[in-house]
Amino acid sequence: MHMAITNPPHAAVLASPGLGHLIPLLELAKRLVTFHDMHVTFLVITTHASAVQSQLLRSSSLPDGLRLHLLPSVDASSLFPRDTTLVVRISTIVRASLPSIRSTIADQPRPSVLIGDIFCTDLFEMAKELSVPMYVFFTASAKLLAFMLHLPTLDEEVEGEYVNLPGPVAIPGCDPIRTADLIDQVRNRKIDEYKCFLHHASRMCMAKGILVNTSDDIEPKTLAALRVDPDFDKLRPTPLPPVYPVGPLIKSDDGDQAEVMTWLDDQPADSVLYISFGSGGTLSAEQVTELARGLELSQQRFIWVVRPPSSESKAAASGTFFNVGSEHEEPSDFLPDGFLERIKGVGMVVSSWVPQVKVLRHASTGGFLTHCGWNSILESVVHGVPMIAWPLYAEQRMNATMLVESLGVAARPLSPPGRVVGREEIERVVRMVMEAEEGAQMRCRVEELKQRLSKAIEEKRTSYNLFCEVEKWKMGSKSSLGVKGHSQ
């Protein structure tokens, strides 16, 4: 007599370089293991890995059933010149890692599913070869997802540059996108960055499904369009795959830093403005000075995660994307003379990492000046903290507009595009969020959104779509290659 012995359902998960991709994918992997009884191999690209990424992986508490596999580093110096743009650099590193990804997957029981983020679409052919269904985990907003899915159509229909269009860019069923808010990667169609971004956008429909880190409470209109709007499939060479909102997926814990938390414990409720430009954001020297002066003028309490300003040679707003945590300059080297002395007792400057989730969760935190990265937005909303939107790069301008105009949970400094935001404007917007009636209204709105999300999480509405797909993966693993064994 023979009986089939089946392996437990197994997922292989790959994040492209960058903390903004790794963090939510790691949280997804934890959820698959903890709530859905899966085994997960989490493939980690180590090429150009930042010091903070290495620290995060070392300090992360992983459930049984989740295994980290560090892929061997490749010689990045031979892959691209130093001035290579962000998406091209990320995509090149992923492509160079394909042989080690293939050998890793081949050396273990065949996974039930392969999950990668938006810059991992070069894995589709490998997944097909191995007969493994591949899903995309979209780490940004549904609004950006809708734009990316519509981009191949725009590329065919629009002549010239999108930024020169006479009006907003229309996306079927969604709010239009102002040309000023367009993602950096599509602002010049002649360069490799655009071609690389279009390459990934054109291949997204090869996925069996798209898991997106958002919820109906945050983006109801866009998600409705992605699910049911017939116009979205017009002129498409391939049909739109199912889209599953499975967020918000944020870090449940992020370590500790006693000095920061002790300082927060001594501050009044809702009195502290937390300032951070994410894992990759940098400001110019002039902007760092104006921000420091504006904070002083506002007379509000604050915690500022400050990094050395960008130099002439790397004046990109995403200057620390690949080397966050490796900066060595002291804040006193680039902040205004006497600033650190004058803010004693009112402000705290931190030159390295802080436990952002714990800071946002703390009762003393009353506002968040953020670069509008999607992970930071979700963390702020889940913990009911109103924001000052200060977008720097990628899709952050699009996110900022959503926060201010659609959700009403943020304010944005007034400044001409590309210009330094002056200290008086910084003082105005900080005071508005922290002590004015407008800030109180934002706080009420974000608290209401927090409560809706909390209820959805308790009712498991946010994970229902993921649960349904996981059940399909499990059925697939049961019907896949069984091993014959002999009964006694």
Secondary structure as a PSIPRED ss2 file (coil, helix, strand):
# PSIPRED VFORMAT (PSIPRED V4.0)

   1 M C   1.000  0.000  0.000
   2 H E   0.000  0.000  1.000
   3 M E   0.000  0.000  1.000
   4 A E   0.000  0.000  1.000
   5 I E   0.000  0.000  1.000
   6 T C   1.000  0.000  0.000
   7 N C   1.000  0.000  0.000
   8 P C   1.000  0.000  0.000
   9 P C   1.000  0.000  0.000
  10 H E   0.000  0.000  1.000
  11 A E   0.000  0.000  1.000
  12 A E   0.000  0.000  1.000
  13 V E   0.000  0.000  1.000
  14 L E   0.000  0.000  1.000
  15 A E   0.000  0.000  1.000
  16 S C   1.000  0.000  0.000
  17 P C   1.000  0.000  0.000
  18 G C   1.000  0.000  0.000
  19 L H   0.000  1.000  0.000
  20 G H   0.000  1.000  0.000
  21 H H   0.000  1.000  0.000
  22 L H   0.000  1.000  0.000
  23 I H   0.000  1.000  0.000
  24 P H   0.000  1.000  0.000
  25 L H   0.000  1.000  0.000
  26 L H   0.000  1.000  0.000
  27 E H   0.000  1.000  0.000
  28 L H   0.000  1.000  0.000
  29 A H   0.000  1.000  0.000
  30 K H   0.000  1.000  0.000
  31 R H   0.000  1.000  0.000
  32 L H   0.000  1.000  0.000
  33 V H   0.000  1.000  0.000
  34 T H   0.000  1.000  0.000
  35 F H   0.000  1.000  0.000
  36 H H   0.000  1.000  0.000
  37 D C   1.000  0.000  0.000
  38 M C   1.000  0.000  0.000
  39 H E   0.000  0.000  1.000
  40 V E   0.000  0.000  1.000
  41 T E   0.000  0.000  1.000
  42 F E   0.000  0.000  1.000
  43 L E   0.000  0.000  1.000
  44 V E   0.000  0.000  1.000
  45 I E   0.000  0.000  1.000
  46 T C   1.000  0.000  0.000
  47 T C   1.000  0.000  0.000
  48 H C   1.000  0.000  0.000
  49 A C   1.000  0.000  0.000
  50 S C   1.000  0.000  0.000
  51 A H   0.000  1.000  0.000
  52 V H   0.000  1.000  0.000
  53 Q H   0.000  1.000  0.000
  54 S H   0.000  1.000  0.000
  55 Q H   0.000  1.000  0.000
  56 L H   0.000  1.000  0.000
  57 L H   0.000  1.000  0.000
  58 R H   0.000  1.000  0.000
  59 S H   0.000  1.000  0.000
  60 S C   1.000  0.000  0.000
  61 S C   1.000  0.000  0.000
  62 L C   1.000  0.000  0.000
  63 P C   1.000  0.000  0.000
  64 D C   1.000  0.000  0.000
  65 G C   1.000  0.000  0.000
  66 L E   0.000  0.000  1.000
  67 R E   0.000  0.000  1.000
  68 L E   0.000  0.000  1.000
  69 H E   0.000  0.000  1.000
  70 L E   0.000  0.000  1.000
  71 L E   0.000  0.000  1.000
  72 P C   1.000  0.000  0.000
  73 S C   1.000  0.000  0.000
  74 V C   1.000  0.000  0.000
  75 D C   1.000  0.000  0.000
  76 A H   0.000  1.000  0.000
  77 S H   0.000  1.000  0.000
  78 S H   0.000  1.000  0.000
  79 L C   1.000  0.000  0.000
  80 F C   1.000  0.000  0.000
  81 P C   1.000  0.000  0.000
  82 R C   1.000  0.000  0.000
  83 D C   1.000  0.000  0.000
  84 T C   1.000  0.000  0.000
  85 T C   1.000  0.000  0.000
  86 L H   0.000  1.000  0.000
  87 V H   0.000  1.000  0.000
  88 V H   0.000  1.000  0.000
  89 R H   0.000  1.000  0.000
  90 I H   0.000  1.000  0.000
  91 S H   0.000  1.000  0.000
  92 T H   0.000  1.000  0.000
  93 I H   0.000  1.000  0.000
  94 V H   0.000  1.000  0.000
  95 R H   0.000  1.000  0.000
  96 A H   0.000  1.000  0.000
  97 S C   1.000  0.000  0.000
  98 L H   0.000  1.000  0.000
  99 P H   0.000  1.000  0.000
 100 S H   0.000  1.000  0.000
 101 I H   0.000  1.000  0.000
 102 R H   0.000  1.000  0.000
 103 S H   0.000  1.000  0.000
 104 T H   0.000  1.000  0.000
 105 I H   0.000  1.000  0.000
 106 A H   0.000  1.000  0.000
 107 D C   1.000  0.000  0.000
 108 Q C   1.000  0.000  0.000
 109 P C   1.000  0.000  0.000
 110 R C   1.000  0.000  0.000
 111 P C   1.000  0.000  0.000
 112 S C   1.000  0.000  0.000
 113 V E   0.000  0.000  1.000
 114 L E   0.000  0.000  1.000
 115 I E   0.000  0.000  1.000
 116 G E   0.000  0.000  1.000
 117 D C   1.000  0.000  0.000
 118 I C   1.000  0.000  0.000
 119 F C   1.000  0.000  0.000
 120 C C   1.000  0.000  0.000
 121 T H   0.000  1.000  0.000
 122 D H   0.000  1.000  0.000
 123 L H   0.000  1.000  0.000
 124 F H   0.000  1.000  0.000
 125 E H   0.000  1.000  0.000
 126 M H   0.000  1.000  0.000
 127 A H   0.000  1.000  0.000
 128 K H   0.000  1.000  0.000
 129 E H   0.000  1.000  0.000
 130 L C   1.000  0.000  0.000
 131 S C   1.000  0.000  0.000
 132 V C   1.000  0.000  0.000
 133 P C   1.000  0.000  0.000
 134 M E   0.000  0.000  1.000
 135 Y E   0.000  0.000  1.000
 136 V E   0.000  0.000  1.000
 137 F E   0.000  0.000  1.000
 138 F E   0.000  0.000  1.000
 139 T C   1.000  0.000  0.000
 140 A C   1.000  0.000  0.000
 141 S C   1.000  0.000  0.000
 142 A H   0.000  1.000  0.000
 143 K H   0.000  1.000  0.000
 144 L H   0.000  1.000  0.000
 145 L H   0.000  1.000  0.000
 146 A H   0.000  1.000  0.000
 147 F H   0.000  1.000  0.000
 148 M H   0.000  1.000  0.000
 149 L H   0.000  1.000  0.000
 150 H H   0.000  1.000  0.000
 151 L H   0.000  1.000  0.000
 152 P H   0.000  1.000  0.000
 153 T H   0.000  1.000  0.000
 154 L H   0.000  1.000  0.000
 155 D H   0.000  1.000  0.000
 156 E H   0.000  1.000  0.000
 157 E H   0.000  1.000  0.000
 158 V C   1.000  0.000  0.000
 159 E C   1.000  0.000  0.000
 160 G C   1.000  0.000  0.000
 161 E C   1.000  0.000  0.000
 162 Y H   0.000  1.000  0.000
 163 V H   0.000  1.000  0.000
 164 N H   0.000  1.000  0.000
 165 L C   1.000  0.000  0.000
 166 P C   1.000  0.000  0.000
 167 G C   1.000  0.000  0.000
 168 P C   1.000  0.000  0.000
 169 V E   0.000  0.000  1.000
 170 A C   1.000  0.000  0.000
 171 I C   1.000  0.000  0.000
 172 P C   1.000  0.000  0.000
 173 G C   1.000  0.000  0.000
 174 C C   1.000  0.000  0.000
 175 D C   1.000  0.000  0.000
 176 P C   1.000  0.000  0.000
 177 I E   0.000  0.000  1.000
 178 R C   1.000  0.000  0.000
 179 T H   0.000  1.000  0.000
 180 A H   0.000  1.000  0.000
 181 D H   0.000  1.000  0.000
 182 L C   1.000  0.000  0.000
 183 I C   1.000  0.000  0.000
 184 D H   0.000  1.000  0.000
 185 Q H   0.000  1.000  0.000
 186 V H   0.000  1.000  0.000
 187 R C   1.000  0.000  0.000
 188 N C   1.000  0.000  0.000
 189 R C   1.000  0.000  0.000
 190 K C   1.000  0.000  0.000
 191 I C   1.000  0.000  0.000
 192 D H   0.000  1.000  0.000
 193 E H   0.000  1.000  0.000
 194 Y H   0.000  1.000  0.000
 195 K H   0.000  1.000  0.000
 196 C H   0.000  1.000  0.000
 197 F H   0.000  1.000  0.000
 198 L H   0.000  1.000  0.000
 199 H H   0.000  1.000  0.000
 200 H H   0.000  1.000  0.000
 201 A H   0.000  1.000  0.000
 202 S H   0.000  1.000  0.000
 203 R H   0.000  1.000  0.000
 204 M H   0.000  1.000  0.000
 205 C H   0.000  1.000  0.000
 206 M H   0.000  1.000  0.000
 207 A C   1.000  0.000  0.000
 208 K C   1.000  0.000  0.000
 209 G C   1.000  0.000  0.000
 210 I E   0.000  0.000  1.000
 211 L E   0.000  0.000  1.000
 212 V E   0.000  0.000  1.000
 213 N C   1.000  0.000  0.000
 214 T C   1.000  0.000  0.000
 215 S C   1.000  0.000  0.000
 216 D C   1.000  0.000  0.000
 217 D C   1.000  0.000  0.000
 218 I C   1.000  0.000  0.000
 219 E C   1.000  0.000  0.000
 220 P H   0.000  1.000  0.000
 221 K H   0.000  1.000  0.000
 222 T H   0.000  1.000  0.000
 223 L H   0.000  1.000  0.000
 224 A H   0.000  1.000  0.000
 225 A H   0.000  1.000  0.000
 226 L H   0.000  1.000  0.000
 227 R H   0.000  1.000  0.000
 228 V H   0.000  1.000  0.000
 229 D C   1.000  0.000  0.000
 230 P H   0.000  1.000  0.000
 231 D H   0.000  1.000  0.000
 232 F H   0.000  1.000  0.000
 233 D H   0.000  1.000  0.000
 234 K C   1.000  0.000  0.000
 235 L C   1.000  0.000  0.000
 236 R C   1.000  0.000  0.000
 237 P C   1.000  0.000  0.000
 238 T C   1.000  0.000  0.000
 239 P C   1.000  0.000  0.000
 240 L C   1.000  0.000  0.000
 241 P C   1.000  0.000  0.000
 242 P C   1.000  0.000  0.000
 243 V E   0.000  0.000  1.000
 244 Y E   0.000  0.000  1.000
 245 P E   0.000  0.000  1.000
 246 V C   1.000  0.000  0.000
 247 G C   1.000  0.000  0.000
 248 P C   1.000  0.000  0.000
 249 L C   1.000  0.000  0.000
 250 I C   1.000  0.000  0.000
 251 K C   1.000  0.000  0.000
 252 S C   1.000  0.000  0.000
 253 D C   1.000  0.000  0.000
 254 D C   1.000  0.000  0.000
 255 G C   1.000  0.000  0.000
 256 D C   1.000  0.000  0.000
 257 Q C   1.000  0.000  0.000
 258 A H   0.000  1.000  0.000
 259 E H   0.000  1.000  0.000
 260 V H   0.000  1.000  0.000
 261 M H   0.000  1.000  0.000
 262 T H   0.000  1.000  0.000
 263 W H   0.000  1.000  0.000
 264 L H   0.000  1.000  0.000
 265 D H   0.000  1.000  0.000
 266 D C   1.000  0.000  0.000
 267 Q C   1.000  0.000  0.000
 268 P C   1.000  0.000  0.000
 269 A C   1.000  0.000  0.000
 270 D C   1.000  0.000  0.000
 271 S C   1.000  0.000  0.000
 272 V E   0.000  0.000  1.000
 273 L E   0.000  0.000  1.000
 274 Y E   0.000  0.000  1.000
 275 I E   0.000  0.000  1.000
 276 S E   0.000  0.000  1.000
 277 F C   1.000  0.000  0.000
 278 G C   1.000  0.000  0.000
 279 S C   1.000  0.000  0.000
 280 G C   1.000  0.000  0.000
 281 G C   1.000  0.000  0.000
 282 T C   1.000  0.000  0.000
 283 L C   1.000  0.000  0.000
 284 S E   0.000  0.000  1.000
 285 A H   0.000  1.000  0.000
 286 E H   0.000  1.000  0.000
 287 Q H   0.000  1.000  0.000
 288 V H   0.000  1.000  0.000
 289 T H   0.000  1.000  0.000
 290 E H   0.000  1.000  0.000
 291 L H   0.000  1.000  0.000
 292 A H   0.000  1.000  0.000
 293 R H   0.000  1.000  0.000
 294 G H   0.000  1.000  0.000
 295 L H   0.000  1.000  0.000
 296 E H   0.000  1.000  0.000
 297 L H   0.000  1.000  0.000
 298 S H   0.000  1.000  0.000
 299 Q C   1.000  0.000  0.000
 300 Q C   1.000  0.000  0.000
 301 R E   0.000  0.000  1.000
 302 F E   0.000  0.000  1.000
 303 I E   0.000  0.000  1.000
 304 W E   0.000  0.000  1.000
 305 V E   0.000  0.000  1.000
 306 V C   1.000  0.000  0.000
 307 R C   1.000  0.000  0.000
 308 P C   1.000  0.000  0.000
 309 P C   1.000  0.000  0.000
 310 S E   0.000  0.000  1.000
 311 S C   1.000  0.000  0.000
 312 E H   0.000  1.000  0.000
 313 S H   0.000  1.000  0.000
 314 K H   0.000  1.000  0.000
 315 A C   1.000  0.000  0.000
 316 A C   1.000  0.000  0.000
 317 A C   1.000  0.000  0.000
 318 S C   1.000  0.000  0.000
 319 G C   1.000  0.000  0.000
 320 T C   1.000  0.000  0.000
 321 F C   1.000  0.000  0.000
 322 F C   1.000  0.000  0.000
 323 N C   1.000  0.000  0.000
 324 V C   1.000  0.000  0.000
 325 G C   1.000  0.000  0.000
 326 S C   1.000  0.000  0.000
 327 E C   1.000  0.000  0.000
 328 H C   1.000  0.000  0.000
 329 E C   1.000  0.000  0.000
 330 E C   1.000  0.000  0.000
 331 P H   0.000  1.000  0.000
 332 S H   0.000  1.000  0.000
 333 D H   0.000  1.000  0.000
 334 F C   1.000  0.000  0.000
 335 L C   1.000  0.000  0.000
 336 P C   1.000  0.000  0.000
 337 D C   1.000  0.000  0.000
 338 G C   1.000  0.000  0.000
 339 F H   0.000  1.000  0.000
 340 L H   0.000  1.000  0.000
 341 E H   0.000  1.000  0.000
 342 R H   0.000  1.000  0.000
 343 I C   1.000  0.000  0.000
 344 K C   1.000  0.000  0.000
 345 G C   1.000  0.000  0.000
 346 V C   1.000  0.000  0.000
 347 G E   0.000  0.000  1.000
 348 M E   0.000  0.000  1.000
 349 V E   0.000  0.000  1.000
 350 V E   0.000  0.000  1.000
 351 S C   1.000  0.000  0.000
 352 S C   1.000  0.000  0.000
 353 W C   1.000  0.000  0.000
 354 V C   1.000  0.000  0.000
 355 P C   1.000  0.000  0.000
 356 Q H   0.000  1.000  0.000
 357 V H   0.000  1.000  0.000
 358 K H   0.000  1.000  0.000
 359 V H   0.000  1.000  0.000
 360 L H   0.000  1.000  0.000
 361 R H   0.000  1.000  0.000
 362 H C   1.000  0.000  0.000
 363 A C   1.000  0.000  0.000
 364 S C   1.000  0.000  0.000
 365 T E   0.000  0.000  1.000
 366 G E   0.000  0.000  1.000
 367 G E   0.000  0.000  1.000
 368 F E   0.000  0.000  1.000
 369 L E   0.000  0.000  1.000
 370 T E   0.000  0.000  1.000
 371 H C   1.000  0.000  0.000
 372 C C   1.000  0.000  0.000
 373 G C   1.000  0.000  0.000
 374 W H   0.000  1.000  0.000
 375 N H   0.000  1.000  0.000
 376 S H   0.000  1.000  0.000
 377 I H   0.000  1.000  0.000
 378 L H   0.000  1.000  0.000
 379 E H   0.000  1.000  0.000
 380 S H   0.000  1.000  0.000
 381 V H   0.000  1.000  0.000
 382 V H   0.000  1.000  0.000
 383 H C   1.000  0.000  0.000
 384 G C   1.000  0.000  0.000
 385 V C   1.000  0.000  0.000
 386 P C   1.000  0.000  0.000
 387 M E   0.000  0.000  1.000
 388 I E   0.000  0.000  1.000
 389 A E   0.000  0.000  1.000
 390 W C   1.000  0.000  0.000
 391 P C   1.000  0.000  0.000
 392 L C   1.000  0.000  0.000
 393 Y C   1.000  0.000  0.000
 394 A C   1.000  0.000  0.000
 395 E C   1.000  0.000  0.000
 396 Q H   0.000  1.000  0.000
 397 R H   0.000  1.000  0.000
 398 M H   0.000  1.000  0.000
 399 N H   0.000  1.000  0.000
 400 A H   0.000  1.000  0.000
 401 T H   0.000  1.000  0.000
 402 M H   0.000  1.000  0.000
 403 L H   0.000  1.000  0.000
 404 V H   0.000  1.000  0.000
 405 E H   0.000  1.000  0.000
 406 S H   0.000  1.000  0.000
 407 L H   0.000  1.000  0.000
 408 G C   1.000  0.000  0.000
 409 V C   1.000  0.000  0.000
 410 A E   0.000  0.000  1.000
 411 A E   0.000  0.000  1.000
 412 R C   1.000  0.000  0.000
 413 P C   1.000  0.000  0.000
 414 L C   1.000  0.000  0.000
 415 S C   1.000  0.000  0.000
 416 P C   1.000  0.000  0.000
 417 P C   1.000  0.000  0.000
 418 G C   1.000  0.000  0.000
 419 R C   1.000  0.000  0.000
 420 V C   1.000  0.000  0.000
 421 V C   1.000  0.000  0.000
 422 G C   1.000  0.000  0.000
 423 R H   0.000  1.000  0.000
 424 E H   0.000  1.000  0.000
 425 E H   0.000  1.000  0.000
 426 I H   0.000  1.000  0.000
 427 E H   0.000  1.000  0.000
 428 R H   0.000  1.000  0.000
 429 V H   0.000  1.000  0.000
 430 V H   0.000  1.000  0.000
 431 R H   0.000  1.000  0.000
 432 M H   0.000  1.000  0.000
 433 V H   0.000  1.000  0.000
 434 M H   0.000  1.000  0.000
 435 E H   0.000  1.000  0.000
 436 A C   1.000  0.000  0.000
 437 E H   0.000  1.000  0.000
 438 E H   0.000  1.000  0.000
 439 G H   0.000  1.000  0.000
 440 A H   0.000  1.000  0.000
 441 Q H   0.000  1.000  0.000
 442 M H   0.000  1.000  0.000
 443 R H   0.000  1.000  0.000
 444 C H   0.000  1.000  0.000
 445 R H   0.000  1.000  0.000
 446 V H   0.000  1.000  0.000
 447 E H   0.000  1.000  0.000
 448 E H   0.000  1.000  0.000
 449 L H   0.000  1.000  0.000
 450 K H   0.000  1.000  0.000
 451 Q H   0.000  1.000  0.000
 452 R H   0.000  1.000  0.000
 453 L H   0.000  1.000  0.000
 454 S H   0.000  1.000  0.000
 455 K H   0.000  1.000  0.000
 456 A H   0.000  1.000  0.000
 457 I H   0.000  1.000  0.000
 458 E H   0.000  1.000  0.000
 459 E C   1.000  0.000  0.000
 460 K C   1.000  0.000  0.000
 461 R H   0.000  1.000  0.000
 462 T H   0.000  1.000  0.000
 463 S H   0.000  1.000  0.000
 464 Y H   0.000  1.000  0.000
 465 N H   0.000  1.000  0.000
 466 L H   0.000  1.000  0.000
 467 F H   0.000  1.000  0.000
 468 C H   0.000  1.000  0.000
 469 E H   0.000  1.000  0.000
 470 V H   0.000  1.000  0.000
 471 E H   0.000  1.000  0.000
 472 K H   0.000  1.000  0.000
 473 W H   0.000  1.000  0.000
 474 K H   0.000  1.000  0.000
 475 M H   0.000  1.000  0.000
 476 G H   0.000  1.000  0.000
 477 S H   0.000  1.000  0.000
 478 K H   0.000  1.000  0.000
 479 S H   0.000  1.000  0.000
 480 S C   1.000  0.000  0.000
 481 L C   1.000  0.000  0.000
 482 G C   1.000  0.000  0.000
 483 V E   0.000  0.000  1.000
 484 K E   0.000  0.000  1.000
 485 G E   0.000  0.000  1.000
 486 H E   0.000  0.000  1.000
 487 S C   1.000  0.000  0.000
 488 Q C   1.000  0.000  0.000
